[in-house]
Amino acid sequence: MTETFRVLIADPIHEDGRKLLESSDKLSVDVATGLDEAGLIACIGRYDALIVRSKTRVTAPVIAAGTSLKVIGRAGIGVDNIDVPAATERGIVVFNTPDANATTTAELTIAHLLSLSRHLPQADRSVRRGEWQPTRYVGAELAGKTIGVIGFGTIGRLVAARCSGLKMQVWAYDPFVSPEILAQSGAEPRELDALLSGADYVTLHCPLIDKTRNLIDQSRIAKMKHGARLINCARGGLVDETALFEALQSGHLAGAALDVFVKEPPKDSPLLSLDSVVVTPHLGASTEEAQQAVSVKIAEDIARFLTSGAAETAVNLPRISSEQFNRTRPYQELAHALGRLVGSLSHGPISELVVRLYGSVVELDARPITAEALVGLLDKRLAGPVNRVNATHLARAQGIEVRESRSELARDYVSLVEISAVTKTATTTVAGTLLGGRLPRLVRIDAYDVEAVPKGHFIFTRHLDRPGVVGALGGILAREAINISRMHVGIDGAGAGGQDHAIALISISAPLADAALAEIQALPAVAQVVTFEL
């Protein structure tokens, strides 16, 4: 029977997005808008996916109540109404649509730029009052002026291109974008203080995170050029509104155009009393085209994730293309099994996990492979859910340092994934490969060469290489009515005191009872016995 996933749409989205979800026989869609926190908590436990816009707040208590929740989708850019750290900790993927409404937000920025420069809203109101005062609304030309773009993602670049078309000089600041990329886009790189002190206009296009909250505060406004104008069509919390009001009232700034506020609607904001301020009610994505685009994009992302696991644009996962994700998927499955195996064989707390890639696998993005190794390591050790969203976070909380290394050296295989777990007393290493690029095989445990399909129930022993050990193991399993599917035995010939040591990796048809496991451990030649499932 095909699994059906339940999706809750908690804010209105375009009907094309809703219809896309409803067209899938794997999805069951409910629409319930206007829910407060208590309302969401009461129902969210039944759903695998939640879709919101900007109104619904997805708080930590809501996330905690979402016991089946796998994914949260924000039809829009900002995710400050979603507790992303809480979602990440619980292994819930968070999507947004950063590019679907980029054009409309960039165009709104240009509209504000023109309105601010030519006093269009104020002049419109004046004419409607029966006045005719053209000399009162003398504006400023944009050609030849300098605009500073803070945040040079998709929207920032679109704004920069349009301002270049208006014959403006474009400066840009973004600590996450190289100066070379800025220059290739036709913008001159500037440090933030230099941009603020020299730009005639400053426009904001960065996300609202802890580091950017009140980015434009009293001290930075003081650095802005006298008579400059500020535009914010990004997030309200980027600007200290009290400091902005004071700068406008004093005349240090000539004007501001705001589509967003700290509190929306801004009913009591003193900024509304100033004629030098142009305001709109958060219209960044408010075009028919953008409403359709963000709704369809989030619907596609949610459906794809629930049915295939692809998360190309997830906020709380490394960005990786669908093509790369699909190519890494067999290696992710292999790494998951290797992580679980190395965790089963290691004694005591693990302080370090090392993932090494050899051969052709180095052409792929290592991050999803490493994440799945951590999932395999942790998912039987921790009580809560573990997946590739929260695996790195949970490993860090357990005191596990994660390292990666890559080498084109094939190491006897076209590609090889090797995972080492380090404890205070020992380092355990396992390795695997893909046959034909798709069939996972375990090929090494420490110094021992093996060949096993990493699937099903296993017994692993370390023992002295003496006659009768394997027979004794077989006798105990036979008594327990457990079949041996496959057996792999290896020796190292380097034991202390002249005694060779060996391992046995036995694939069995069912789990082994604790009493039988203890009986194997009691065999004189057996140093270690472990049972596990891959």
N, C-alpha and C positions, 0 to 999 in steps of 0.2 A: 504494500500500500504506500502511495506517495505521501511524504510528509507535507502537511499544510502549515504555513506560517501565518500568524495573526498580526495584522498591521493596524495601528491606531493613528488616525489623522486628527490631531488635537487643535490645529489652526486651519483656517480656510486656505486651500491651495487651488490652483487652476484645474478645471475639470479634466484637462488632457492628462495631467499627472495622476489624478485619481483613476481615470479610465485605464491608464496603462497598468496600474497595480491590479485593478479588478479583472483585467484580461488574462492574468496568469492563473492557471488552475492550481498553482502551488501556494497562492496567497489568498487569505481571507481578510477583507478590508472593512473596518468600521470607522465612522466619522463621528466625533463627539467634541465639538468646539466649546470654548468658554469655560473649561474646567479650571478650578483653582487647585492649589496644592492638595487639599484633602480629597477633592474629587479624583484627581489623578492617582493618588495613593490607593484609593479604593478600587480602582479598576486595572491599574497598569500590570499587575501580576499575571494577567491573562494573555499578555501580548509579547510577541517576539521583537516587534519594531514599533518605534514611535516617531512620528513626523510632526514638526512644529515650524512656525515662522518665528517672529520676534516677540509675540505677546505671551505665549505660554512659557513659564519658567520651569525648567527641569532641574529641580534641586536635589541635594544629596538624599533627603528622605524619599523623594519620588524614585530615585535610582535604586535605593535600598529595597523599596517595595516591588521593584520590577524583577522578580525572581526568575522570570523567563526571558527577560529583555536581553537581546543580542546586539541591537543597533539603534542609534538615535540619529535622525536626519533633520538638519536645519535647512529649510528652503530659503536660502539667503547666505550672506557672507558671515556676519558676526555670530559667534557662539557664546557671547557673554551671558546669555540667558540659560545656558546649559553648564552644569557643574562638570566640566570635562575631567578634572582630576578624580572625582568620585566615580565617574563612568570608567575611566582607565583602570582604576584600582579593582573594579569588579569585572574587567575584561569586556566592557561594552564598547563597540566601535562607534565613533561619532563622525558623521559626515556633514559637510556643508557644501555650498555651491559657489565657490569663490569667483568663478569666471562667467557664470550664466547671466548675471546682471551687470557685468563690468561696463558694457557700452552705455547702458542707460544711466549708470551712476556717473560715469565720466561726462556724459552730456549734461547732466544736472549741474555738475561742477562748473562747466563752461557757462551754463545759463546763469548761475549765481555770479560768476566772474563778470559777466556783462551787466547784469542787474546792479551789481555793487558799483561798477565803474561809471554807469550812466544814470544811477538813481532811478531806475525804471519803476519800482513799486511806489516810491514816494511821489514821482511825477504823475503816475496813474491816479493815485488818490487825490492829488491836487486838482487835476482836471475834472474829476468826478464831483469835487466840491464846487465847481464853477469857476475855478481860478485859471489864470493863464499867465504863468510866471517862468518863461524859459530861462531867464538869467539866474533864477534861483537854483536851477538844477544843472549847472555846468559840470560836466563829467571829466573823465580822464581817458585818453586813448590807451589802448593796450599795446599797439605796435611800438616796439622799442623798449617796453618795460620788462622787468625781470620778475619771473614767478619762481618761487621755491617750492618744489614738490617733495613733501616728506612722506616717505613710503613709496617704493618703486616696484610694486607688484603689477598685476595686470591692469588695474584701474589707474594707478599712477602713471604707467607708461602710455595708456590711452589719452590721459589728460595732457601729458607732455607732448604727444604728437599733435594734438589739437591746438595747443598753445603755440607750438612751432609754426603751425599753419596760420596763426594770427600774427605772425612775425614777432613773437615775444622771445626773449632770451630765457632759456629754461635751465635752472639749477636743480639738482636732486640730491637728496640724502636718504640713504638706506644702509644700515650697518650690515645687512645680510646680502647685499648685492655688490659685486666687485666693481671698482671704478671702470674697468674695461667694458662691462655690460652697460653701465650707465652711459658711457661715451658712445657706444655703438647705437644706443637709442636716441642719440642727438642731444642728450642732456650733459651739462657740465657737473662733475662730482664736486660736492662741497661738504665740509663738516657742518654739523648742525648749527653751531654758533655763527659761523661765517655766513651760512645761508640766511639765518634770521636777521643778521645785521645789515645785509645788503639787498634783500629782495623787496620789491614793491608790493608783491602779493605772496602770501604763503597759503598753500592748500595741503590738507592732511589726508593721507590715504593709507594709514597703518592700522593694524588690529588693536583692539583694546586688551592688553595683558597687564600684568603687574608692572612691567618695566615701562609701559607707555601711559599708564594712568596719570593724568595731569601732566602730560608731556609738555604742553604749553602752559606753564605756570607763571607766577608773578615775575620770577627772575628771568625767564626766557622771553616773556612779553617785553620786559624792560630792554632786552637786547635787540628787539626788532627795530627796524628803521622807522624814524618818525614819519607819520603819515601813511604807514603801510596798512594793508587790508588783509584780513584773515578769512579763509573759507574752510568750513568743516562739513563735509558730506560723508564722513566715515563713522565715528562713534562719539557719543557725547562726552564720555569720560576722559577723552584726550585733552580737553581744555578745562582749565580752572575758570569757571564762569564768573566768579566774583572778581578775580584779577582781570578778566577780559572787560567786564563792566567798568571797572575803575579806569582802565587804559583808554576805553572809548569815551568815557565821560570827561577825562582830562584832556582829550585831544591827542594823546600820544599815538593812538591808532585812528585812522580815518574812517574805518568801517569794518563790519564783519558780516558774513553770510553764513547762516547756520541751518542745516537740515536736521541736525541731531542735538539732543540735550542730555544732560545727566539724568534728569527726571522728565519723563514724557507722559502726557503733555506738560509743558513748562508754564503752568498757569500763573504761578507766583514769581516767575523769573523777572528780575529788574531789567534784564536785557530787552524785554518786550517794550519797555518805556522809551527806548532810544530810537530816534529816527534814523540813526546811522547803521542800524542793524536790519538786515534782510533775513526773513525766516520762512521756512516751509516745514510742513508736518511729516518729516521723515519720508520723503518722496524718492529716495535713491533708487529703489527698485520698482517704483510705481509707474510702469508703462505696461501696456497689454503684452508687448513682446517679452518683457522681463518676467512678468508674472507667469507666463506660459513656460518660459525657458527654465526658471528655477524649479518650478513644480515638476516638469518633465525630467529634469536632470536628477533631482533628489529621488524621484520615483524609480528611475533607471538604476541609480546607485544602490538603493535599498533592495530592489528586486534581484539585482546581480549578486549582491553580497549574500542574501539569504539562500539563494539557490546554488551559488558556486564558491562563495568565500572570497571573491575578489574585492579588494578595498583600495582602489587606485587613488582616490582623493580623500581618504580618511584623515581627519584632523589629528588623531592620536596614534597613527601608525606612520612609518616611513613612507614617503611618496615613492611608489614603484608602478611602472606601467603595467597594463593588463598582459602585454606580451611577455614582459620580464617575469611577472607573477606566474603565468602559465608554464614558463620554462623552468622556473625554480620549484614548482609544485612537487615533482618526483623526489627532488633532493630534500624538500621540506619533510616529506613522509619518511625518508631515510633518516634524516637528522632527528626526527621525533623518536624513532625506534632506538637510535644510538644514545640519545639523551636518557631515555628510560632505562636502557641497559646499563650505562655507566653509573647511573644513580643507584641501581640495584646492587651493583658490584662494589660500590664504595662504602667504606666503614667510617662513621663519624661525620661531623659537619663538613660540608664542602666549602672551601674558601675561594676556589678559583675554578672556572670552567673555560677551557681553551678550545676553540673551534678552528681547525686547520683545513683549508681547502687546497687540493692538489689537482693539477691537470686542467682539463677543459672546463671544469666547474668554476674556475676563477673568472671566467668571462661573465658570470652572472652576479647579480646583487647579493651579497652575503647576508644582508640583514634579515630577510625572512627565514633563511636557513638557520641562522643562529637563534632566532626567536623560537623556532620549532624545537631546536635542541633543548632550550630552556623549558619549554612546555613539557616535553617528555621527561625531563629531569624532575620537575616540580609537581606535576599534576597528581602523583600518588603520595607526595610528601605533605601537601597542604590540604586543609579542609575545604577552602573556598574554590571557586572556579579559576582555572588557569588557562589562558590562551595567549596568542601572539600579541594581543593588545597590552596585557598587564604582566607578561612574563619577565621583562627586563626590570620593571618596577618591583615585582615580588622577589626577584633574585637579589636585587640591591638590598631589600629589606631583610633578607636572610644572610646578608654579609658575603654574598658571592660576587667576586669580581669576574667580569666576562671579558675575554680577549679573543681577537680574531687574527689569523695569519693566512696568507695566500702565497702559493708558489705554482708556477707553471710546470714544475718538475712532476712527472706523472706518477712516480712511486709504484711502478709495476702495473698501473691501471690507467685507462684513459682519463678517468676522474676518480677522486677519492675524497671522502669526508672523514676526518679523524677528530675525535672528541676526547679530551682528557679532563678528568676531575681530580682536583688536588685537595687532599685533606692534610691534617697535621702529620700523619704517619705514612701516607703512601700517595702515589699518583696512579690512577687507573686510566688506561687508554683503550678505546675501541675504535674500529674503523669499518667503513662500508663503502660500497660502490653500487652503480646501477648497471645491470646487464642489459645491453641493447638500449641504453639510455632511459629505461623505464622500470626495470625489475630490480628492486632493492635486494642487496645481499650483504650480510655481515661477513667480513673477510679477516678480521684480526681482533684478538683480545689480548692486550699487552703484547708479549713477544710471541704469542701463539697464532699461527695461521689456521683459520677455520673457513668454512663456507656454509652459511646457513641462511635460510629465508627468515627474516626478522618478523615473524608473525606467529601468534599463538602462545601456548604455555611452554615454559622451559625449566629445566634444572641445570644448574651450572655448578661444577665442583672443581676444586683445586686439591690434588692428592699426590701421594708418592706413586711413582710409576712401578707398581707391583702387580703380579698376576692375581686375578680374582677380584679386583676392585670393580671393574665394569660388570662382571658377573653378579657380584653382590648387589650392585645398583639395579640390574635387571631383575633379580629375584624379588627385591622389595617392590618394584613397580608392578611386577606380575601379580604379586599377592594383593596389591591394591587395585587390580583390574584396570591398570593404566597402560595403554599402548605406547610404544616408542615409535614416533613417526620418523625421526632422523636422529643420528648420533654422530658427533664430531669429536675426535680425540686428538690431542696434540701434546708433544713433549718438548722440553727445552734443553734437556741434557746438561743443565748447569746448576743442579741442586747442591746445597751445602753437604759436606761430609760424603761426597761421592754418590749421593742419592739423586737420581733423576726425578724431576717433578713433571706432572702432567695436568691437563685439564680435560674435562668432559662437558660438552654442551649438548644436552639431550632435549629434543623437541618431543613433548608428551601430549597425549590426547585430552587430558583433564588436569585441573589443579591437584597438587599433592597435599594430603592432610598433614597437619603439624606434627602428629606423632610419627608418621613415616619420615618426615623431614628430619626429625630429631634422631631417628634410627640411622639414617644415612650419616649424619654428623658424628655419630658415635663410632662409626667404622674406624679402626686404628689408622688406616692410611689417609683418611680424608682430613684435610686442613680447613676446608671451607666448603659449604654448600649453600646455595641460594636458589630460590624458586621465584619466578617472575613471569609476567605476561607482556608481550609486545604486540 
